[in-house]
Amino acid sequence: MTTAEAWQIYGSAAAVMSALVASLALIFLGRQIRAANKTADLQSLVEFNRGVDDREHAFFATLRAQPPDEAVIDEAFNSLLNVLEL
């Protein structure tokens, strides 16, 4: 085997290794993007749940108020329904 043939083999091996590393990097990048999307979805759900809880507590507080004011109860109930419509 000549020196040129040896370098050709080494170059081919390096190209294969480079392709493997690039493939692994793409898989890793895809997983990172998927994880970021899951995190963003979870944050949105937590924020939605917090908004529903706030409106729900306000609604039940108006129901327990003495004397009950129908206008305030209606406003709190409509606010709760508006959050749930999102």
matplotlib code that plots the C-alpha trace (Angstrom):
import matplotlib.pyplot as plt

x = [0.0, 1.4, 1.2, -1.4, -3.7, -3.2, -4.2, -7.2, -8.4, -7.8, -9.7, -12.6, -12.7, -12.6, -15.6, -17.6, -16.8, -17.8, -21.1, -21.8, -21.0, -23.3, -26.1, -25.8, -25.8, -29.0, -30.7, -29.5, -30.8, -34.2, -34.5, -33.6, -36.2, -38.9, -38.0, -38.2, -41.6, -42.8, -41.5, -43.3, -46.5, -46.2, -45.6, -48.7, -50.8, -49.6, -50.4, -53.9, -54.5, -53.3, -55.8, -58.7, -57.8, -57.8, -61.2, -62.6, -61.6, -63.0, -66.3, -66.6, -65.7, -68.6, -70.9, -69.9, -70.2, -72.9, -75.2, -74.8, -74.7, -76.1, -74.2, -70.9, -71.7, -72.6, -69.4, -67.2, -69.0, -68.6, -64.9, -64.5, -66.3, -64.2, -61.0, -62.4, -63.3, -59.7]
y = [0.0, 3.4, 6.5, 8.0, 5.0, 5.2, 8.9, 8.1, 5.5, 7.9, 10.6, 8.3, 7.2, 10.8, 11.6, 8.7, 9.8, 13.4, 12.2, 10.1, 13.0, 15.3, 12.7, 12.5, 16.3, 16.5, 13.9, 15.8, 19.1, 17.5, 16.3, 19.7, 21.4, 18.9, 19.5, 23.3, 22.9, 20.7, 23.3, 26.1, 24.1, 23.3, 27.0, 28.0, 25.4, 26.5, 30.1, 29.1, 27.1, 30.1, 32.4, 29.9, 29.5, 33.3, 33.8, 30.7, 32.0, 35.5, 33.9, 31.8, 34.8, 36.8, 33.9, 33.9, 37.7, 39.0, 40.4, 38.8, 41.3, 39.8, 42.2, 41.3, 37.6, 37.9, 39.8, 37.2, 34.3, 36.0, 36.6, 32.9, 31.8, 34.2, 32.6, 29.1, 30.1, 30.7]
z = [0.0, -1.0, 1.1, -1.2, -0.8, 3.0, 3.0, 0.9, 3.4, 6.3, 4.5, 3.8, 7.4, 8.6, 6.3, 7.7, 11.3, 10.4, 9.0, 12.1, 14.4, 12.3, 12.5, 16.3, 16.6, 14.6, 16.8, 19.9, 18.4, 17.7, 21.2, 22.6, 20.4, 21.5, 25.2, 24.8, 23.2, 26.1, 28.6, 26.8, 26.7, 30.4, 31.3, 29.3, 31.1, 34.5, 33.7, 32.5, 35.7, 37.8, 36.0, 36.4, 40.1, 40.6, 38.9, 40.7, 44.1, 43.3, 42.2, 45.4, 47.5, 46.0, 46.7, 50.4, 50.7, 53.0, 51.7, 48.3, 45.4, 42.2, 39.9, 41.5, 41.4, 37.7, 36.9, 38.7, 37.0, 33.6, 34.3, 35.1, 32.0, 29.8, 31.1, 30.4, 26.8, 25.9]

ax = plt.figure().add_subplot(projection="3d")
ax.plot(x, y, z, "-o")
ax.set_aspect("equal")
plt.show()
